[in-house]
């Protein structure tokens, strides 16, 4: 239901997705996915999806122990 209100900017989009996931998904998968998107937003440089993805993966690996 929030899809139409999501921002187009990649950083803010990742932050919005992280908030939605943290409120709607339970268990460890919800926490890990929310951390992925928050870290992706924090790591994204000028909308560079590769740096964002790497930051998200690094965060999940660090906190998830994988």
JOQUI-V251252 format. One record per residue. N is the residue number from 1. RES is the residue in one letter. PHI is phi in whole degrees, 0 to 359 (* if undefined). OMEGA is omega in whole degrees, -180 to 180 (* if undefined). D_CENTER is the distance of its C-alpha to the mean C-alpha in Angstrom with 1 decimal. Layout:
n->N res->RES phi->PHI omega->OMEGA d_center->D_CENTER
n->N res->RES phi->PHI omega->OMEGA d_center->D_CENTER
This chain:
n->1 res->X phi->* omega->-179 d_center->18.2
n->2 res->X phi->274 omega->-172 d_center->15.6
n->3 res->X phi->306 omega->-178 d_center->15.1
n->4 res->X phi->291 omega->-178 d_center->17.9
n->5 res->X phi->264 omega->-180 d_center->16.7
n->6 res->X phi->291 omega->179 d_center->13.3
n->7 res->X phi->286 omega->180 d_center->13.8
n->8 res->X phi->278 omega->-180 d_center->14.6
n->9 res->X phi->296 omega->-174 d_center->13.4
n->10 res->X phi->301 omega->-179 d_center->10.3
n->11 res->X phi->294 omega->180 d_center->9.1
n->12 res->X phi->291 omega->176 d_center->9.9
n->13 res->X phi->297 omega->179 d_center->8.6
n->14 res->X phi->299 omega->178 d_center->4.9
n->15 res->X phi->296 omega->179 d_center->6.2
n->16 res->X phi->294 omega->178 d_center->8.3
n->17 res->X phi->296 omega->178 d_center->6.4
n->18 res->X phi->300 omega->178 d_center->4.9
n->19 res->X phi->297 omega->-180 d_center->8.6
n->20 res->X phi->299 omega->-179 d_center->10.0
n->21 res->X phi->296 omega->-177 d_center->8.8
n->22 res->X phi->295 omega->179 d_center->10.0
n->23 res->X phi->273 omega->-171 d_center->13.2
n->24 res->X phi->247 omega->-178 d_center->13.9
n->25 res->X phi->250 omega->177 d_center->13.3
n->26 res->X phi->262 omega->176 d_center->15.5
n->27 res->X phi->74 omega->-177 d_center->16.1
n->28 res->X phi->290 omega->-180 d_center->14.4
n->29 res->X phi->295 omega->178 d_center->12.3
n->30 res->X phi->295 omega->179 d_center->10.6
n->31 res->X phi->296 omega->-178 d_center->10.2
n->32 res->X phi->294 omega->179 d_center->8.9
n->33 res->X phi->293 omega->177 d_center->6.3
n->34 res->X phi->297 omega->177 d_center->5.2
n->35 res->X phi->296 omega->178 d_center->5.8
n->36 res->X phi->303 omega->-176 d_center->4.1
n->37 res->X phi->290 omega->176 d_center->0.5
n->38 res->X phi->295 omega->179 d_center->4.1
n->39 res->X phi->292 omega->177 d_center->5.9
n->40 res->X phi->298 omega->179 d_center->5.2
n->41 res->X phi->297 omega->-179 d_center->6.3
n->42 res->X phi->291 omega->-176 d_center->8.9
n->43 res->X phi->268 omega->-175 d_center->10.1
n->44 res->X phi->289 omega->179 d_center->10.6
n->45 res->X phi->252 omega->178 d_center->14.4
n->46 res->X phi->52 omega->178 d_center->16.1
n->47 res->X phi->76 omega->-180 d_center->13.6
n->48 res->X phi->284 omega->-177 d_center->13.9
n->49 res->X phi->296 omega->-178 d_center->11.5
n->50 res->X phi->295 omega->179 d_center->13.1
n->51 res->X phi->294 omega->177 d_center->12.4
n->52 res->X phi->295 omega->179 d_center->8.7
n->53 res->X phi->298 omega->180 d_center->8.7
n->54 res->X phi->298 omega->178 d_center->11.2
n->55 res->X phi->298 omega->178 d_center->9.4
n->56 res->X phi->295 omega->179 d_center->6.6
n->57 res->X phi->296 omega->179 d_center->9.7
n->58 res->X phi->300 omega->180 d_center->11.8
n->59 res->X phi->295 omega->179 d_center->9.9
n->60 res->X phi->296 omega->178 d_center->10.1
n->61 res->X phi->296 omega->-179 d_center->13.6
n->62 res->X phi->294 omega->-176 d_center->14.6
n->63 res->X phi->279 omega->180 d_center->13.9
n->64 res->X phi->272 omega->178 d_center->14.5
n->65 res->X phi->76 omega->-180 d_center->17.6
n->66 res->X phi->252 omega->* d_center->17.4
